[in-house]
Amino acid sequence: MSRPGDGEVYFEHIVIGNVTKCTAIDATTGVEAAVSGPANSPPEHLRMLALRALKRRLAAMSDERSS
């Protein structure tokens, strides 16, 4: 069995004016983390930041459960 954050992650990009919101969604848990940046930012950069935020959030949730 895989741990949360080790499996498949879905990404959603939404452009709102001159800002792009990128949401990373863990397929196993359904936990989401979102970041935003300039609309002209490369999508790969926003995905990398969103994935990093998602992993931080999953780690924090794991720490809460273990304490």
N, C-alpha and C positions, 0 to 999 in steps of 0.2 A: 504494500500500500504506500502510495506517495504522500509526502508531507505537503501541506498547503504552501503554495509559492513555487513548488518544484515542477508543476505540471503546465498545462495549457493556460495561456493568458489571452484574453480578448482585448482589443483596443478599439476605442471609438473616438473619432475626431469630429468636432463641431466648430465651425467658424462662425463667430459672432462679431460682426464689424471687422476691426483690425486685430482681433484676438482669436486664437485657436485654443479650445479646451480639449485636452486629451485625457481620456479615462481608461485606466487599466483595470480589467475585471478578472479575478482569479476564477477559473472554470470550476475548480473543486469546491470552493467555499461560497462563491458569489460575492466576496468582499471586493469593494471598489476603492480606488484612489485616483484622484484627478489633479492635473496640473494645467496651467495655462501659460501661454506665451504669445509672442507676436505672430500674426497670421502668416508672415513670410518666413517663419522658422522652418527648417527642414523637419518633416514629420518624424524622422528617425531620432532626432534630438528630444522631441517631446515624448516619444514612446520610451526612450531610455530613462527620462526623468520620471515619467508615470510609473514605469516598472520599479524603479528604485523606491518611490513613495509607497507602492503597493507592498513591496518586500518589508519595508520598515513597519508598515501598519500590521502586516501579518505577524511579524516578530513581536511587536508590542502586545498583540492579542494573545500570542502564545505565552509571553511572560506573565500576563495577567492571570491566565488560567493555571499556570504552574505555581503561583504564589498563594 
